[in-house]
Amino acid sequence: MSSNPILRQIPAKWQSFLQERGILHPATALGWYVDERGHLVFPTRRYRPSPNDKPRNPRGSSPQVALWKPNDASNSVLLIVEGETDGATAYGAGYAALVVPGAATWRREWWELAAGYKRVAVNVEPDNGGAQLLKRLAATRPEGASLLAFSTTWWPHNAKDLNELHVRLGRDFARTREAINALLDRALPVVTAPTSEEALRLLDERLQPDTFESNGDRLARCPFHNDQTPSLDYGPRGFQCYSCGMKGGLGLLAALLGIAVVRKESKPNAVGGLTIIPGPEFIRLAQQRPPRWFWKPLIGTSLVTTLAGVQRAAGKSTLLGHFLHHLTMGHEGELCVSGRSATVMPTYFLGFPIDERPNRILLVSEEPPAVWVDRPPVDWTRVDVVTDFTALAECWDDFAGEVATGRWQLVVIDSLDELLAAFGVESESESMEVTRVMRRLLDLARNHTVAVLILDFLRKSAATGDITEVRGSGAKGGRADVILTLTRREGHPRQRVLRAWSRFKLPAVLADGLVIELTEDGIYTDTGSKQKAREEEQAEELAAFVQQYLPPEGATIQEVAAASGLKPDTARKKLVRATQLGLVARPQRGTYLPTGNGTGSI
């Protein structure tokens, strides 16, 4: 048993993890511990800047930043790193480290923590997150503040991050410190480029290419391996090394070499910190980003759609399963060729077009995998699943940063009440608390051009599926772009009624209610509007009436009234309607004959 009281608090499995990463003793020195859920978490040293600058680590507050400084470390160098293992690595190597909880979380006020350090250097990781962090640092850098950039991907290290470098060096902090010193000696001043063209020019200055191709590509010596002959091909379309295989977009290559692409937005009018966008410019921006419709006009990018049904057996999850089946396994539309142009015609789900299909989908649900067995098959290679709502809420900003990379185009939340509970909302009727969570979902959709589909509930007493029957605060509906309600159709156990409200123009059938039916084959089909369904029911009732009360040889209105017990006028109306539907013929005045046409024609 260890004599270190902090080490004794860390279970063996986490001790093994920290030992494997070579940071067991720095982690225990920092006071890491395991919470009641078994998650390795951080001490109260991790804090969020506030007016009184008191350290705090409130549950659920994020993003937070950690400033870890060894007692014997000087104020000469501050390393900015992503992730806690990198922070512990820098700490163990004797460096002060500012640990960012995620590339997308960087805040301007965190620069205050770098005050007093002679050199501030950021390790740029070889992914979109690394480029994003450098961009945010450069965009928020105080006037006069210096910033250096280095990357552990540079030869001869070729590691993704500081901790991977530490592991490759035998988990020896002395060797790791030497490697970091060498990287700092080669660190480059961070410069900004307002355009990709300017970034390419700055790259030329730093890489000194040997060859310029006619297509705009360059050939230079690769900084990521010991390149004796030029093998790095880079240009406006990105970069690729034909020797070591390193590749990516132009922005990533620029970031790895200390160049941040920070586009300067024009501000034609401003009042203090408020930017005023002229109307034509606003419309132009809107036209540049029209929704990509995954189910037009109900589910599309930059939009939040809510699908609400009663608590049990409303069919929300079943409908979701059918929708995911169509998105991931449905056939592509037919190719329509006209003259010299060719267009792929959309496919349809319940009568509405699927213009595009998302490349990847994220499903957030606590439902066990077994429930999907009886649903239509889904191509799960195109779907990622999150089952822990609490963990999602706690790392929401990191999650939003991952969405920003374009990893998913559709995010499905099943269900909203689970997400509200994870964010600490005790009652769905608390308008301000519900608004706070809905605003996060709206920001996710708007800022990162992703479609968000939320499954929610109607009140138990819901009968018509009206928007006012959505359970809880009205803030749910007020913050959604499209609201769908799904209710049972009385007297028809296999049928449901789908209604919709939207900021966009909707087909009239969705206002009245679209009747959908789950067939014996387990396939959802649309049977038309409620009006059409009512007409079909009336036709069936009339067919039964004719079969029962109108003999093959025919009968008069009075005879039918006597046989059915109806008033003559009521019997006449039924026979007239049956004649219109083709169920009955009238060969001579006063006499009606059955045609044998079944339910007729509506």
N, C-alpha and C positions, 0 to 999 in steps of 0.2 A: 504494500500500500504506500503510495506516495505521501510524503510529508507536506506537499504543497496543497493547502486547503482548496484552492481554486481548481487544481488539477483533479482532485478527488470528486468534484462536482460534475466533471465531464465523463459521460459513460464511455465504455471501452471502444464502442464502434466509432465515436467521434474522435477519441484519442488516436485510433488507427488512421482515420482520415487525415487528421492534422499531422501525424507522423509521416504519412505518405507524402504529403505536400511539403514536408520539411519545415513546418511552422508551429509545431506543438508548443514550444516554450514561449515564442512571442505571443501566441494566442492566449496562453494562460497568464502571461504578464499583463496583457491588455484586459484581463478579466472576463473573457468570453465564458458563457455558461449555456446550459440547456434549459429551455423553458418547460412548462407543464405538458406541452404537446410534442416534446422531443426535438424541437428545432434548435439548432445552434444559433444563438443570438448574441448581441453586443452589449457592452456595459454602458453605464450612463455617461461615459466619456463621449460617446457618439451624440452629437447635439445639433440643434437647428439654431442658426443665429437669431437672436431676439433682442429687443431693446435693452434688456439687462444682461444679455449674454450668459445666462445661467445654463449650465449643462442640463439637458433633459432628454428623456427617451420615452415619451408617452406612447402607449400602445395605439397602433393604427395611424400615427402621424407620419406622413411621408410626403415628399422625399426628405431624407436627412443626410447630413454629411459628417464624416468622421475626420478629426484632426488628431493624428497619433504622432507623438514626438518623443523619442528616447531621451532619458535624462541627460545623457552625455552628448546629445546631438547639438550642433551649432545652428545658428540662424543663417548659414551661408546658402543652403540648398533646400528647396521644398519640392518634393515629387508629387505630381497630380496623377493618380492612377484610378482605374476602374476596378471595383470589386474588392472585397475584404481580404481575400487570400493574397492579392498583390500588395494591399496595404500592410498586412502582417509581414510579408517578405521584405518590403522596404524598411519597416520598423526594425526587423531582426538584423538587417544589414547596416543599421545605424543612421538611417535617413528619416527626417520628418516627412510624413506622408499625409496628403489630403485625399481621402478616399471618397470617390463619387459613387453613389449607389446605382448609377445607371447613366449612360451617355445622354439620354434625353432629359435628365432631371436637373442639369446644371442651372444654377440661378445666379443672377448678376451679383447679389449681395454676398455670395460665398467668396468673392474676390477679397473681401475684407480680411479673411483668414490668412491670406498670403502676404499681408502687409508686414514689412520688417525683414523679409528674406531677400538676400542679394540676388539669388537666381531661382527662378520658378520654371520647372521643366515638366512637360507632360509626356507620358508614354503613349504613343498612338498605336492602338491595336489594329491588326490587318482585317478590319471588317467595316461595315457601314456605321456601326456604333462608334468606332474609333474616329472616323471622319466626322461624324456628327458632333462628338465631344470637342474636337479641335475647332470646328466651326463655331460652336456655342462659346467656347472660351475666347476665341478671337473677336466675336461679335460683341461680347460684353466686357472686354478688357478695359479697365480704366485708362484714361489718357495718361501716357507716360509710363505705364507698367510694361515691363519686358516679359516675354514668354518664349521659352525654348521648346523645341520638339525633338524627340528621339523615338526610335522604335526598336524593340527587341527583335524585330524581323531582320534588321540589318546584319549583313555578314560581319563577323563569323558566328553570330549567335543564333539567328534563324528560329527564334522562339516566339510564340504567340503573345505571351505576356511575361511579366516579371517572375511570377511563381513558376511557370514552365521553365524559364531560364534557370531559376534556382534549383529545380529538380534535375535538370540536365547537368548542372555543375556539381552534382553529388550532394545536394542539400547542405553545402558548405557556405555559411554566410560570409566568410572571409573572401572566398572566390567570387561570390555574388557581388560583394561590395566592389571588388576590382573590376568586374564586368560593367557594373553601373557607372563607375568612374570613367571607364573607357568610352561608354556611350555618351556620357555628359560632355566629354572632351570633343566629341563629334556632333553634339547637338546643334541644330540649326535654328536661327531666329525665325519665329513664326511671322509670316507675311500674309496679307490678304489679297485676294483677287476678286474683283467685282463680276467677272465673267469667266466662262470656261476658256475663252480665247486667251485672256490674260493669264489664267492659270497655266495654260500650255506654254506660253512665252516664258513664264518663271521656271517651269520645269526644264525648258531648254537650257536656261542659265545654270541650273543645278546639276543636270545630267550630262551636258555637253555632248549631244548626239553626234555619232560619226556619219550617219546617213540620213537624208531627207527623201522620203518617197513621194511619188507624184500624187498619191491619194491622201497626202497629209500626214502619214505615219512617219515616225522616226525610229532609228535603230541606235541603241546606246548600251553601254556596259551596265549590267544589272546590279543594283546595290544589295540584292537579297542573297547572292551567293558569290563565290570567288570566280568572277567572270573575266576570263582572259581575252575572249573575243566578243564583240557586241552581240547580245542575244535578247535584249529587252526591246520589244516592239511596242511603241506607245503612240497615241495620237488622239484625235477628237473622239474616237469611238471607244477608247479605253486602253488597257495595256495587257501584255502577256509576255512572259519570258519563255522562250522555246527551250531553255535548258533546265531551269528549276521548277517551272510550271506555275509560278506566281502569276495571278491575273486578277482583273477587276476593272472597275470604271475609272475614268480619268480623275474624278474627285477623290477616290481612294488613293491612287498613286500620289496625287498632289498632297494629300494629308500626311501620308507616310514620309514625305519629304518636307514637311513643315509649311505647306501652302494651304490656306483655308479659303475655300470659295464662299465668300460672303457677298451676296448680291445686295446692292443698295437699292432699296425701294424708293420710288419717287414719291414725294409728299407735296403735292401741288398746293395744298392748303393745310394749315395747322394752327391750332390754338393751344399754346402750351404743349402738353404731351398728347393732345387729341388730334388725330389725323382725320381730315375731312376728304372723302373720296368723291370726285365729281360723278354725277349720274352716268354719263356715257362710259367712264372708266369702270364703274361698278358693274354695269350690264356686260361690258366686255369680259370682265373677270368671270361673271356667271356663265357666259356663253362658252368660255374656255373649258369649264369643268361641268358639262351636263352629266346627269346620272348615267351610270352604266347599269342597265336594267337586267337583273337576274330573274325578275318576274314582274313584267310591266303591266300596270303602273303601281305596283304594290311594294316591291323590294328592290332597292337600287343603292348605289354607292352614294355616300354623303348623307344618307337618310337613316332615320330610326323608325322601324316598323314594330308595332306591338300587335301580337296575336293573343286575344283573351278568350277564355272559355270558362265554363263552370268548373268547380273544384275537381269533380271526378267524371270520367267517362265522357267528356265533351268531345274528345277526338283531336285535341291540339297536338299531342305527341305523335299520334298516328298520321295526321296531316303533315307534320314536320318530317316524319320518316319518308313519306311519299315525295315530298318536295326535295329532300336530299338525294333520294334515288334519281329523280329527274335531273338534278344538277350534276351528279357525279357519274351516272351511268346511262342517261338518256341519249338517244341518237342525235347526231348533229342534223341541222336542217338541210333540206335539199339545196343543191347548187342551181341557181337560176341565172342563165346566160342570156344577155340581151345585147346584141351588137358586139361591141368590144369590151363590155363590162360584165362582170360576174358578181353575183350577190348570194350569200348564204341566207336562205329564208329561215326565219326563226321557228323553233319548235314550240309546242304549247303545253301548259299545265292547267287543267281545269278551264280551258278556253282562253287563257291569257298567255301572251308570248314570253318565252325565255330568250331574250335578245343575245345575252352572253352567259357564259358559265365561269364562275370564279375558279382560279387555278388551285387555291387552297381555302379550306374552311376551318374555322375554329369553333368547336362545340363545347360550351361550358355547361356541364350538367352533372348532377349527382346521381342520375339514374344508373343502375348497374348494367353491365354489358349484356346481361341475359335478356333485357327487355327488347333489344334490337333483333333478337332471333326471329320473332314472329312478324317483323316488319319487312317491307320491301328491301332487297339487298342494296347496300351502299358501297361505293368504292372507297374503302377506308384508307387507301394510300393517299387520298387527296384531303383527308380530314385529320386534324389534331384535336385532342380532347383534354380538357381541364376538369378535374372533379372536385377540387378544393376551393370553394368560394372564399373562405377566410384568407387563405394564402394569396388568392388573386387580389382581394381588397388591400392587403398589406403591401403588396408590391405593384400597385396599380400603375404608378408612373413608369416603372421599368417595363411593365406590360404594354403601356401606351407607346413607349419607345420602340418596342419590338414590332408593334402594329405599324409604326411609322416607316419601318424598313420595307413594307410591302409584302410581308410574309403571308398575310391572309387578306382576302378581299371580302369575306363575309364572316361576321362574328355572330354566333347564336347564343343567347343567354336563356337557359332553361332551369330555373325560372327567375322572374324579377324579385319575388319575395325572398329567395335565397340570397340574392345579391344585396338587397336592402338589409337583411339581417347581418350579413358579413361586414357591412359598413356601420353597424351599430344602430340602425334605425329600428326603434322598438315598436312603432306603430305605423302602418301604411297610411294612416290618416294625418300624420304630421307633414303638412304641406312643405315646410321649409326643408325638412330632412330628406323627403322624397325628391324635392327639386334638386338638392345638392347631388344626389346620386344620378338622377336623370341627366343633369348637366354634364357629368363625366361621360355618359354614353353619347350625348350630343357632340361633345368636343371630340370624342374618338371618331365619330362618323365624319364630322365636318373637317377636322384638321388633317385627317389621314386618309381621306377618300376611301372609306370602307363602309360596307352596308352592315347595319346592326339590326338583328331580328330578336325581339324580346318575347318570351312566352309569359303570359300573365293570367289573372283570374277575373271572372265576373262574380258578382254577388250570388249567393245561394238562391235568392229569390228571382234571379234574372229569367226573363221569359221571352223578351223580344230581341235581345242582343243589341239594345240601344247603347250608344256611347256612354250614357249616364249610368249604365249598369256595371261599368268597370269598377272593381273593388278598390277601396281605399281613396286616397286623395285625388282630386281632380288634376293635380300637378302631373300625374302620369300621362293623361291624355294631352294636357297642355304642352308637354315637352316632346311629344312624338309627332313625326311627320305624317305617318299613316297608322290608322288604328283598324284592326280587323277583329271582328267578334264572331265566335263560332258557337251556335246553340243547337240543341236537339230540335228536330221537327216533330211536333206532337202527332202521335199515331203512326209514326214511321221510324222504327228503331234503328234502321240502317242509314237514315238520312240526316244531314245537318244543314243549317242555313248559315251562309257566310255573308256578312255585311261589312261595309268599309266606309271610313271617313278619311279624307286626305286633304293636304294642301294643294294637291294636283287635281285636275279634272278626272273624274272617274266615270266608267260606263254606268248607265242607268241601272243595269241589272244588279250592281253591287249596292246601290242605295236601297232598292226594294228587297234585296236578299237573293243570293245565288244558292240554289238547292244543289247539294252535292251528295252522292250516294256511294257507300262502300259496297261494291259488288261481291258476289259469292267467291269470285276469284281473288278477292283482297285488293282490288284496284279502285281508287277513288275516281269517280267520273262526275261531270257536271250534268245536271238534268234540266238546266235552264233556271229562269227566275221563279220566284214564289208565285207570281201570277200565272206563269205557264204551268207550274205544278198544280195549282188550284184548278185550272182548266182541264188538265189531264184527269184529276180526281173526279171532276164533274162528268167527264166523258165515261169514265169507268162506272160511275153510279148510274148514268143513263143507260149504258149497255146492259147492266144488271136489271134495271127497271123494265127495259124493252123485252129482255129474255123472259122475265117472269110474268108480265101482264099483257104482252101483245102476242096472240097466237099466230101460227104460221099463215093461217088463212086471212088474217087481218082483223081489225076491229075499229069501232068508232070511238070518239072521245068519251061518250057516255058509257060505253061498255068498259073501256079502260078505267074510267073513274070508279065504276061500280066494283070492278075486280080488285082495285088497289085501295079503295076506301078514301081516295082523295076527292076534293071538290072538282067539278068539271073544269073550272078555269085553271086550276093547278095542273091537272092532267093535260090540258091543251098546251100549256107552256112547255111542259116536258116533251111532248110529242113534237112541237115546233122546233125546239132546240135539237132534238134527236134527228129531225129531218135535216137541219143545217149541217150536222156532223156526219151525215150519210148513214146513220144507223137505221133510219126509217124512210120508206118511200110512200108517196101519196098518189096512187094511180088514178083515183077518182075522188071527187069531192066528198069529204066526210069520212073516208076510209083510210087507215094507215096499215102498211105492211112492213114487217121486219126485213131488212136487206141481208142480214147475216154478215155484216162488215166488221164484226168484233167491236172495237172501241171507236171506230169511225176515224175521222181526220180532223185534227184541231187546226 
